[in-house]
Amino acid sequence: GQTLIAGLLGLIFLFASLREGTKALIVALPFVGVLMDIGGMWLTRFVWPPLSVLVIVGGGLFALGYVLVTFISLWQLWLTKEARA
């Protein structure tokens, strides 16, 4: 469910007026965060308990990605004035 929402939100974000590399990095944050979060849970359980820090970092990346994508998309949709031709 969360990955689908992140994907759709990322699709909207791809139309933002930012450099392509910046957009790709920001769109990847939620996906990398989920992988780190779930991977951290498994690594904590089966490899080494101090790797639980990955769960916190992954959740932070996920949240940061969502906030950036949402904020930038809404900002450009609602508050940026169009250039008149």
C-alpha positions, 0 to 999 in steps of 0.5 A, spaced: 500 500 500 505 505 501 509 503 496 503 504 491 502 511 494 509 513 494 509 511 486 503 515 484 506 521 488 512 520 485 509 520 478 506 527 480 512 529 482 516 527 476 512 533 473 516 538 478 520 543 475 527 541 478 533 538 475 532 531 473 537 528 477 534 532 483 528 529 482 530 522 481 534 522 488 528 525 491 523 520 488 528 514 490 528 516 498 521 513 500 523 506 496 530 506 499 527 507 506 522 502 506 528 497 503 532 499 509 527 499 514 525 492 512 532 489 511 534 492 518 528 488 521 531 482 518 538 484 520 537 485 527 533 479 528 538 474 524 545 478 524 546 483 529 542 486 534 545 493 533 543 494 526 536 496 529 539 503 527 537 501 520 530 501 522 530 508 524 534 511 519 530 507 514 524 510 517 527 517 517 529 516 509 522 514 508 518 520 511 523 525 508 522 523 501 514 523 502 515 530 505 519 533 500 515 530 494 509 532 497 511 539 499 514 540 493 509 538 488 503 542 492 508 548 492 508 548 485 501 546 484 498 551 488 503 557 490 507 558 483 505 562 478 505 560 471 509 564 466 505 568 461 507 567 454 
